[in-house]
């Protein structure tokens, strides 16, 4: 059943807190986006947010960073390695290895909802959206796709309109990682001017920038749930409770 009037925003999307990169705790050897973190989240009944990006051979891998050095014993861009090469690389602080998206789906098997973020190089390449849609085509469990990149959200709208799709966003995009964007693009994304093209089923907004007039206006135009990320503190929790329909959290147990 749709929620809040959005045609493709099912109730499960906001029914339970969403563990950011699954339920990780490095101090206990449970690293983000790994099988152990996924199992920990499922054990507590949380929904799970993960990140995917393409390996050099086009396979969808569950991994956040563009480069390997923070989380693995290797270095360099993740996209230059094949899936087999990435799976062979040791992760820091765990015996877990990197998963493919297909392996993640097999592990979860519909037990909890998945919110899958499509990572982008913001170069117009939508192959990760196509691969995700292909892999999810036969998956019967609850799963949604989202991205910071409106081009990827628009691609999902075209390729797999039945899959709930969301736009991940900020308002100012003032972190140095966003220096790749022009001021005009930042303004367009921060005010959701792409809405006619992307037609998202939900929004996932940076918690430190809520409330958002742009989001409020967009939701009047197209009613849809609002998730917020990444909730880490009590102040964040209060903001999420006041302004959002559900939180994407880490570092504590809701």
C-alpha positions as CSV (number, residue, x, y, z in Angstrom):
1,X,0.0,0.0,0.0
2,X,1.3,3.5,-0.9
3,X,2.1,5.9,1.9
4,X,1.4,9.7,2.1
5,X,-0.1,9.7,-1.4
6,X,3.2,8.8,-3.2
7,X,2.4,6.2,-5.8
8,X,5.3,4.0,-5.1
9,X,6.3,4.6,-1.4
10,X,5.3,1.4,0.5
11,X,4.7,1.4,4.2
12,X,7.8,-0.7,4.9
13,X,10.0,2.2,3.8
14,X,9.3,4.1,7.0
15,X,8.1,1.4,9.4
16,X,11.4,0.8,11.2
17,X,14.7,2.6,11.8
18,X,17.3,2.1,9.0
19,X,20.8,1.1,10.0
20,X,23.4,3.2,8.0
21,X,25.7,0.9,6.1
22,X,24.1,-1.8,8.2
23,X,24.6,-2.1,11.9
24,X,28.4,-1.7,12.1
25,X,30.6,-1.3,15.2
26,X,34.3,-1.3,14.3
27,X,35.3,-1.7,18.0
28,X,33.6,-5.1,17.9
29,X,35.0,-6.0,14.5
30,X,31.8,-5.3,12.7
31,X,32.7,-3.2,9.7
32,X,30.3,-1.1,7.6
33,X,28.6,-2.7,4.6
34,X,29.8,-6.2,5.5
35,X,28.0,-9.5,6.0
36,X,28.5,-9.2,9.8
37,X,26.9,-5.7,9.9
38,X,24.0,-7.0,7.8
39,X,23.5,-9.9,10.2
40,X,23.6,-7.6,13.2
41,X,21.0,-5.4,11.7
42,X,18.7,-8.2,10.9
43,X,19.1,-9.7,14.3
44,X,17.5,-6.5,15.7
45,X,14.9,-6.2,13.0
46,X,16.3,-2.9,11.6
47,X,16.0,-2.0,7.9
48,X,19.3,-1.7,6.2
49,X,20.9,1.0,4.1
50,X,23.9,0.0,2.0
51,X,26.0,1.5,-0.8
52,X,26.8,0.0,-4.1
53,X,29.1,0.8,-6.9
54,X,30.4,-1.0,-10.0
55,X,33.6,-3.0,-10.2
56,X,35.7,-2.8,-13.4
57,X,33.8,-5.8,-14.9
58,X,30.4,-4.2,-14.3
59,X,29.4,-6.1,-11.2
60,X,27.6,-4.3,-8.4
61,X,29.7,-4.3,-5.2
62,X,28.5,-3.3,-1.7
63,X,31.1,-0.7,-0.8
64,X,30.9,3.0,0.0
65,X,34.3,4.7,-0.7
66,X,35.6,5.6,-4.1
67,X,39.0,4.4,-3.0
68,X,40.1,1.3,-1.0
69,X,42.6,2.5,1.6
70,X,40.2,3.5,4.5
71,X,38.5,0.2,4.7
72,X,40.9,-2.4,3.1
73,X,44.5,-3.4,3.0
74,X,44.7,-2.3,-0.7
75,X,45.0,1.2,-2.3
76,X,43.6,3.0,-5.3
77,X,40.2,3.4,-6.9
78,X,37.7,0.6,-6.3
79,X,36.4,0.9,-9.8
80,X,39.6,-0.3,-11.3
81,X,39.3,-3.8,-9.8
82,X,37.1,-6.6,-10.9
83,X,34.6,-8.2,-8.6
84,X,36.8,-11.2,-8.0
85,X,39.7,-8.9,-7.2
86,X,37.7,-6.8,-4.8
87,X,36.3,-9.9,-3.0
88,X,39.9,-11.1,-2.6
89,X,41.0,-8.0,-0.8
90,X,41.1,-8.1,3.0
91,X,39.1,-5.6,4.9
92,X,40.6,-3.9,7.9
93,X,39.5,-5.2,11.3
94,X,37.4,-8.2,10.1
95,X,37.6,-11.5,8.3
96,X,34.6,-10.5,6.2
97,X,35.0,-9.8,2.5
98,X,33.3,-7.4,0.2
99,X,29.9,-8.6,-1.1
100,X,28.2,-8.3,-4.4
101,X,24.7,-6.9,-4.5
102,X,23.4,-10.4,-5.5
103,X,25.1,-11.9,-2.4
104,X,23.6,-9.3,-0.2
105,X,20.1,-10.0,-1.5
106,X,20.6,-13.8,-1.0
107,X,21.7,-13.1,2.6
108,X,18.8,-10.8,3.5
109,X,16.2,-12.8,1.5
110,X,13.4,-10.5,2.3
111,X,13.8,-10.6,6.1
112,X,14.1,-6.8,6.4
113,X,13.8,-3.9,4.0
114,X,16.8,-2.7,2.1
115,X,17.5,0.9,1.1
116,X,20.3,0.8,-1.5
117,X,22.3,3.9,-2.4
118,X,23.7,4.0,-5.9
119,X,27.1,5.7,-5.8
120,X,28.0,8.0,-8.6
121,X,31.0,9.6,-10.2
122,X,28.6,12.4,-11.5
123,X,29.8,11.9,-15.1
124,X,26.5,10.9,-16.7
125,X,27.2,7.2,-16.5
126,X,24.1,5.3,-15.4
127,X,25.4,1.8,-15.6
128,X,25.1,1.2,-11.9
129,X,21.4,2.0,-12.0
130,X,21.0,-0.5,-14.9
131,X,22.9,-3.2,-13.1
132,X,21.0,-2.7,-9.8
133,X,17.7,-2.8,-11.7
134,X,18.7,-6.0,-13.4
135,X,19.8,-7.8,-10.2
136,X,16.6,-6.6,-8.3
137,X,14.3,-7.8,-11.1
138,X,13.7,-11.1,-9.5
139,X,14.1,-10.1,-5.8
140,X,10.8,-10.5,-3.9
141,X,11.9,-8.8,-0.7
142,X,11.3,-5.1,0.1
143,X,14.0,-3.0,-1.5
144,X,14.4,0.6,-2.6
145,X,17.0,2.5,-4.6
146,X,18.3,6.0,-4.0
147,X,21.1,8.3,-5.1
148,X,22.5,11.8,-4.7
149,X,22.7,11.8,-8.5
150,X,19.5,12.8,-10.2
151,X,20.6,11.1,-13.4
152,X,20.7,7.8,-11.6
153,X,17.2,8.4,-10.1
154,X,15.9,9.3,-13.5
155,X,17.4,6.1,-14.9
156,X,15.7,4.0,-12.3
157,X,12.4,5.7,-13.2
158,X,12.9,4.6,-16.8
159,X,14.4,1.2,-16.2
160,X,12.4,-0.1,-13.2
161,X,9.6,2.2,-12.3
162,X,8.1,-0.4,-9.9
163,X,11.2,-0.1,-7.6
164,X,10.7,2.7,-5.0
165,X,13.3,5.4,-5.8
166,X,14.6,8.2,-3.7
167,X,16.8,11.3,-4.0
168,X,19.5,11.7,-1.4
169,X,20.2,15.3,-0.8
170,X,21.6,18.2,1.1
171,X,20.7,21.9,0.9
172,X,24.0,23.7,0.6
173,X,26.5,21.0,-0.7
174,X,29.2,22.9,1.1
175,X,31.5,20.0,2.0
176,X,34.7,20.0,-0.1
177,X,33.7,16.6,-1.6
178,X,31.0,18.6,-3.5
179,X,33.6,21.0,-5.1
180,X,33.1,18.9,-8.3
181,X,29.6,20.5,-8.7
182,X,29.1,23.9,-10.1
183,X,27.2,26.5,-8.0
184,X,24.3,26.2,-10.4
185,X,24.1,22.4,-10.0
186,X,24.3,22.8,-6.2
187,X,21.4,25.2,-6.3
188,X,19.3,23.0,-8.6
189,X,19.9,19.9,-6.5
190,X,19.4,21.7,-3.2
191,X,16.0,23.1,-4.4
192,X,14.9,19.9,-6.1
193,X,14.5,21.5,-9.6
194,X,15.0,18.1,-11.1
195,X,11.7,16.8,-9.6
196,X,9.8,16.7,-12.9
197,X,12.6,14.5,-14.4
198,X,13.3,12.2,-11.4
199,X,9.8,12.0,-9.8
200,X,11.2,10.4,-6.6
201,X,9.0,8.3,-4.3
202,X,10.9,9.5,-1.3
203,X,13.5,12.0,-0.1
204,X,16.5,11.2,2.1
205,X,17.8,14.5,3.5
206,X,20.8,15.5,5.6
207,X,19.6,15.8,9.2
208,X,21.7,18.9,10.0
209,X,19.8,20.9,7.4
210,X,16.3,20.1,8.5
211,X,13.8,21.6,8.3
212,X,14.0,22.4,4.7
213,X,11.7,24.8,2.8
214,X,12.7,23.2,-0.5
215,X,11.7,19.8,0.8
216,X,8.4,21.1,2.3
217,X,7.6,22.7,-1.1
218,X,8.4,19.5,-3.0
219,X,6.3,17.4,-0.7
220,X,3.3,19.7,-1.2
221,X,3.8,19.2,-5.0
222,X,4.4,15.5,-4.8
223,X,3.5,13.9,-1.4
224,X,6.2,11.5,-0.4
225,X,8.0,10.2,2.8
226,X,11.1,11.9,4.2
227,X,14.0,9.9,5.5
228,X,16.9,11.7,7.2
229,X,20.6,10.8,7.5
230,X,22.9,10.3,9.3
231,X,21.3,10.4,12.8
232,X,24.1,10.0,15.4
233,X,23.2,12.2,18.4
234,X,20.2,12.9,20.6
235,X,19.9,16.3,18.9
236,X,19.8,14.5,15.6
237,X,17.1,12.1,16.9
238,X,14.9,15.0,18.0
239,X,15.3,16.7,14.6
240,X,14.4,13.4,12.9
241,X,11.4,12.9,15.1
242,X,10.2,16.4,14.5
243,X,10.7,16.7,10.7
244,X,11.1,13.3,9.1
245,X,9.1,10.1,8.7
246,X,12.1,7.8,9.6
247,X,15.8,8.0,10.4
248,X,18.9,6.4,8.9
249,X,21.1,6.0,12.0
250,X,24.5,4.8,13.2
251,X,26.4,4.6,16.5
252,X,23.5,3.7,18.8
253,X,20.6,1.3,19.1
254,X,17.2,3.0,18.6
